[in-house]
Amino acid sequence: MRKARIPHAMRIHPVRIACVNKAKTSLGAPLSVLTAALQKCYDQHFLPVWGYPVKLYNTSKPKPSDWLFIYFDDADEAGAEGYHDITHRGQPISKVFVKTSLDDNVPVSVTASHELFEMVIDPIANLWAEKTSHTQYGYEMCDPVEEDTFMVDGLPMSNFVHPSWFEPFKHPRGTMFDHLGRLTKPFSLTKGGYVIIRQNGRVVERFGSLAKKKRFAREDRKGHRSEFRKPQGIHIRARKTKKAR
């Protein structure tokens, strides 16, 4: 029997992502262990849903053609070293701020998986999903469920939403809107989630609960990728909190 040939357009080569540790603060696990767990989490949980393969590797000298995934102590360190969100060769960069994450009581593996998932689907944080002609939601995979986690090889990983979460129509019963099955409809939030919304050109934030809003206000969000959706130099207005479902 002849083997079926896969059309060239259907062959998807993994995007190579170089993982570089510039942080002095402990990652909570050796870089090799953390990267292996992130790859396993991605391959077993995220890839089957979103269908975009990546290959993570640890290095101190990334290849110029590869994306970068860099661990810093905080955003000030990243700024001092001149790292932005696109390399001089035009490749995306994702930054994990280790000390900042731990100061917010978030394990590094949760922050890293959060950044990885969102980086892959929207590398430079410029995509928006249209709910109505006047309302768009930032295309962020983890923000709506960002305080919910699951374990992979002993390390906690971030929950993430499914493509159906961004689809503004009625779905069949049993549709999954996030990996852990906490949400029941598009554009909804867990109590620990939040979203950035653009309404009539104005950017606002919405939180899953009042408690989340208060926690969010205490966090250092400087350098977080979703912050780049906000107008530069403008502190955006928080939308009135709705009761979490």
LOFIFI-970237 format. One record per residue (C-alpha): residue number from 0; residue in three letters; x, y, z. Coordinates in steps of 0.2 Angstrom, whole numbers, padded with zeros to 4 digits. Layout:
<rs>
<r NUM,"ala",<X,Y,Z>>,
...
</rs>
This chain:
<rs>
<r 0,"met",<0000,0000,0000>>,
<r 1,"arg",<0007,0017,-0005>>,
<r 2,"lys",<0009,0030,0009>>,
<r 3,"ala",<-0002,0045,0008>>,
<r 4,"arg",<0008,0060,0004>>,
<r 5,"ile",<0006,0075,0015>>,
<r 6,"pro",<0004,0091,0005>>,
<r 7,"his",<0018,0104,0008>>,
<r 8,"ala",<0006,0117,0015>>,
<r 9,"met",<0000,0105,0029>>,
<r 10,"arg",<0018,0102,0035>>,
<r 11,"ile",<0020,0113,0050>>,
<r 12,"his",<0038,0114,0057>>,
<r 13,"pro",<0039,0119,0075>>,
<r 14,"val",<0044,0136,0079>>,
<r 15,"arg",<0061,0136,0089>>,
<r 16,"ile",<0061,0146,0105>>,
<r 17,"ala",<0078,0149,0114>>,
<r 18,"cys",<0076,0149,0133>>,
<r 19,"val",<0089,0160,0142>>,
<r 20,"asn",<0091,0162,0160>>,
<r 21,"lys",<0098,0179,0165>>,
<r 22,"ala",<0089,0179,0183>>,
<r 23,"lys",<0099,0178,0199>>,
<r 24,"thr",<0083,0173,0208>>,
<r 25,"ser",<0079,0154,0209>>,
<r 26,"leu",<0067,0148,0196>>,
<r 27,"gly",<0060,0135,0208>>,
<r 28,"ala",<0068,0121,0198>>,
<r 29,"pro",<0083,0119,0187>>,
<r 30,"leu",<0081,0127,0170>>,
<r 31,"ser",<0083,0110,0162>>,
<r 32,"val",<0068,0103,0172>>,
<r 33,"leu",<0057,0119,0170>>,
<r 34,"thr",<0060,0119,0151>>,
<r 35,"ala",<0056,0100,0150>>,
<r 36,"ala",<0040,0102,0160>>,
<r 37,"leu",<0035,0117,0149>>,
<r 38,"gln",<0038,0107,0133>>,
<r 39,"lys",<0028,0092,0140>>,
<r 40,"cys",<0014,0103,0146>>,
<r 41,"tyr",<0013,0112,0129>>,
<r 42,"asp",<0014,0096,0119>>,
<r 43,"gln",<0001,0086,0129>>,
<r 44,"his",<-0011,0100,0133>>,
<r 45,"phe",<-0009,0116,0123>>,
<r 46,"leu",<-0004,0109,0106>>,
<r 47,"pro",<-0019,0098,0104>>,
<r 48,"val",<-0031,0112,0106>>,
<r 49,"trp",<-0022,0126,0097>>,
<r 50,"gly",<-0012,0116,0084>>,
<r 51,"tyr",<0004,0127,0084>>,
<r 52,"pro",<0020,0116,0087>>,
<r 53,"val",<0035,0124,0096>>,
<r 54,"lys",<0052,0117,0101>>,
<r 55,"leu",<0060,0124,0117>>,
<r 56,"tyr",<0079,0123,0120>>,
<r 57,"asn",<0090,0130,0133>>,
<r 58,"thr",<0105,0141,0128>>,
<r 59,"ser",<0116,0156,0132>>,
<r 60,"lys",<0118,0160,0113>>,
<r 61,"pro",<0101,0159,0104>>,
<r 62,"lys",<0101,0157,0085>>,
<r 63,"pro",<0097,0173,0076>>,
<r 64,"ser",<0082,0165,0068>>,
<r 65,"asp",<0074,0159,0084>>,
<r 66,"trp",<0061,0167,0096>>,
<r 67,"leu",<0068,0171,0113>>,
<r 68,"phe",<0061,0166,0130>>,
<r 69,"ile",<0071,0175,0143>>,
<r 70,"tyr",<0070,0175,0162>>,
<r 71,"phe",<0075,0191,0171>>,
<r 72,"asp",<0074,0196,0189>>,
<r 73,"asp",<0062,0210,0185>>,
<r 74,"ala",<0057,0222,0171>>,
<r 75,"asp",<0070,0235,0176>>,
<r 76,"glu",<0084,0222,0173>>,
<r 77,"ala",<0076,0218,0156>>,
<r 78,"gly",<0076,0237,0152>>,
<r 79,"ala",<0094,0239,0157>>,
<r 80,"glu",<0100,0225,0146>>,
<r 81,"gly",<0091,0233,0131>>,
<r 82,"tyr",<0078,0219,0128>>,
<r 83,"his",<0062,0224,0119>>,
<r 84,"asp",<0048,0214,0112>>,
<r 85,"ile",<0055,0211,0095>>,
<r 86,"thr",<0074,0207,0092>>,
<r 87,"his",<0084,0217,0080>>,
<r 88,"arg",<0081,0203,0068>>,
<r 89,"gly",<0062,0204,0069>>,
<r 90,"gln",<0059,0189,0080>>,
<r 91,"pro",<0047,0189,0095>>,
<r 92,"ile",<0053,0190,0113>>,
<r 93,"ser",<0044,0184,0129>>,
<r 94,"lys",<0050,0189,0146>>,
<r 95,"val",<0047,0181,0163>>,
<r 96,"phe",<0051,0192,0178>>,
<r 97,"val",<0056,0179,0191>>,
<r 98,"lys",<0058,0190,0207>>,
<r 99,"thr",<0042,0200,0202>>,
<r 100,"ser",<0032,0184,0200>>,
<r 101,"leu",<0038,0177,0217>>,
<r 102,"asp",<0034,0193,0225>>,
<r 103,"asp",<0016,0191,0219>>,
<r 104,"asn",<0016,0174,0226>>,
<r 105,"val",<0015,0166,0208>>,
<r 106,"pro",<0027,0151,0205>>,
<r 107,"val",<0039,0154,0191>>,
<r 108,"ser",<0032,0139,0181>>,
<r 109,"val",<0014,0147,0181>>,
<r 110,"thr",<0021,0163,0174>>,
<r 111,"ala",<0032,0155,0162>>,
<r 112,"ser",<0018,0144,0155>>,
<r 113,"his",<0006,0159,0154>>,
<r 114,"glu",<0019,0169,0144>>,
<r 115,"leu",<0023,0154,0133>>,
<r 116,"phe",<0005,0150,0128>>,
<r 117,"glu",<0001,0169,0125>>,
<r 118,"met",<0017,0172,0115>>,
<r 119,"val",<0014,0158,0103>>,
<r 120,"ile",<-0003,0163,0098>>,
<r 121,"asp",<-0001,0182,0098>>,
<r 122,"pro",<0018,0185,0097>>,
<r 123,"ile",<0017,0204,0099>>,
<r 124,"ala",<0001,0206,0108>>,
<r 125,"asn",<-0008,0215,0094>>,
<r 126,"leu",<-0023,0204,0090>>,
<r 127,"trp",<-0041,0207,0096>>,
<r 128,"ala",<-0057,0196,0095>>,
<r 129,"glu",<-0073,0205,0091>>,
<r 130,"lys",<-0087,0202,0102>>,
<r 131,"thr",<-0098,0215,0094>>,
<r 132,"ser",<-0094,0229,0081>>,
<r 133,"his",<-0090,0241,0096>>,
<r 134,"thr",<-0081,0228,0108>>,
<r 135,"gln",<-0065,0218,0106>>,
<r 136,"tyr",<-0056,0207,0118>>,
<r 137,"gly",<-0037,0206,0119>>,
<r 138,"tyr",<-0032,0189,0112>>,
<r 139,"glu",<-0024,0183,0128>>,
<r 140,"met",<-0024,0164,0131>>,
<r 141,"cys",<-0022,0164,0150>>,
<r 142,"asp",<-0028,0181,0157>>,
<r 143,"pro",<-0046,0176,0159>>,
<r 144,"val",<-0041,0161,0170>>,
<r 145,"glu",<-0024,0166,0176>>,
<r 146,"glu",<-0026,0160,0194>>,
<r 147,"asp",<-0031,0143,0190>>,
<r 148,"thr",<-0017,0130,0188>>,
<r 149,"phe",<-0014,0111,0185>>,
<r 150,"met",<0001,0100,0188>>,
<r 151,"val",<0014,0094,0175>>,
<r 152,"asp",<0029,0084,0182>>,
<r 153,"gly",<0027,0092,0199>>,
<r 154,"leu",<0026,0110,0193>>,
<r 155,"pro",<0010,0120,0192>>,
<r 156,"met",<0005,0127,0175>>,
<r 157,"ser",<-0007,0140,0170>>,
<r 158,"asn",<-0024,0136,0164>>,
<r 159,"phe",<-0029,0143,0147>>,
<r 160,"val",<-0044,0147,0136>>,
<r 161,"his",<-0049,0137,0120>>,
<r 162,"pro",<-0053,0145,0103>>,
<r 163,"ser",<-0071,0144,0107>>,
<r 164,"trp",<-0069,0157,0121>>,
<r 165,"phe",<-0066,0170,0107>>,
<r 166,"glu",<-0081,0165,0097>>,
<r 167,"pro",<-0097,0176,0100>>,
<r 168,"phe",<-0110,0164,0096>>,
<r 169,"lys",<-0120,0150,0105>>,
<r 170,"his",<-0110,0133,0106>>,
<r 171,"pro",<-0116,0115,0108>>,
<r 172,"arg",<-0118,0109,0125>>,
<r 173,"gly",<-0102,0102,0132>>,
<r 174,"thr",<-0091,0114,0123>>,
<r 175,"met",<-0075,0117,0132>>,
<r 176,"phe",<-0070,0135,0134>>,
<r 177,"asp",<-0055,0133,0144>>,
<r 178,"his",<-0043,0118,0148>>,
<r 179,"leu",<-0049,0115,0166>>,
<r 180,"gly",<-0068,0117,0161>>,
<r 181,"arg",<-0071,0131,0173>>,
<r 182,"leu",<-0080,0142,0160>>,
<r 183,"thr",<-0097,0140,0152>>,
<r 184,"lys",<-0097,0153,0138>>,
<r 185,"pro",<-0087,0164,0127>>,
<r 186,"phe",<-0079,0180,0135>>,
<r 187,"ser",<-0082,0174,0153>>,
<r 188,"leu",<-0070,0174,0167>>,
<r 189,"thr",<-0065,0164,0183>>,
<r 190,"lys",<-0065,0174,0199>>,
<r 191,"gly",<-0046,0175,0197>>,
<r 192,"gly",<-0046,0181,0179>>,
<r 193,"tyr",<-0046,0197,0170>>,
<r 194,"val",<-0047,0204,0153>>,
<r 195,"ile",<-0042,0219,0143>>,
<r 196,"ile",<-0057,0226,0132>>,
<r 197,"arg",<-0057,0239,0119>>,
<r 198,"gln",<-0074,0248,0118>>,
<r 199,"asn",<-0077,0261,0105>>,
<r 200,"gly",<-0058,0264,0104>>,
<r 201,"arg",<-0056,0265,0123>>,
<r 202,"val",<-0047,0252,0132>>,
<r 203,"val",<-0053,0246,0149>>,
<r 204,"glu",<-0050,0232,0161>>,
<r 205,"arg",<-0063,0219,0168>>,
<r 206,"phe",<-0060,0208,0183>>,
<r 207,"gly",<-0068,0191,0188>>,
<r 208,"ser",<-0071,0197,0206>>,
<r 209,"leu",<-0068,0212,0217>>,
<r 210,"ala",<-0055,0202,0226>>,
<r 211,"lys",<-0045,0199,0210>>,
<r 212,"lys",<-0046,0218,0206>>,
<r 213,"lys",<-0038,0222,0223>>,
<r 214,"arg",<-0025,0209,0220>>,
<r 215,"phe",<-0021,0215,0203>>,
<r 216,"ala",<-0019,0233,0209>>,
<r 217,"arg",<-0005,0227,0221>>,
<r 218,"glu",<0004,0218,0207>>,
<r 219,"asp",<0019,0225,0198>>,
<r 220,"arg",<0013,0223,0180>>,
<r 221,"lys",<0027,0233,0172>>,
<r 222,"gly",<0034,0223,0157>>,
<r 223,"his",<0019,0211,0156>>,
<r 224,"arg",<0015,0208,0138>>,
<r 225,"ser",<-0003,0212,0139>>,
<r 226,"glu",<0001,0229,0145>>,
<r 227,"phe",<0007,0233,0128>>,
<r 228,"arg",<-0011,0233,0122>>,
<r 229,"lys",<-0014,0249,0133>>,
<r 230,"pro",<-0012,0266,0125>>,
<r 231,"gln",<0006,0272,0129>>,
<r 232,"gly",<0007,0284,0144>>,
<r 233,"ile",<-0011,0282,0148>>,
<r 234,"his",<-0018,0273,0164>>,
<r 235,"ile",<-0033,0264,0158>>,
<r 236,"arg",<-0050,0264,0167>>,
<r 237,"ala",<-0055,0248,0176>>,
<r 238,"arg",<-0073,0242,0171>>,
<r 239,"lys",<-0085,0240,0184>>,
<r 240,"thr",<-0083,0222,0191>>,
<r 241,"lys",<-0097,0210,0187>>,
<r 242,"lys",<-0102,0195,0198>>,
<r 243,"ala",<-0091,0180,0194>>,
<r 244,"arg",<-0100,0165,0188>>,
</rs>
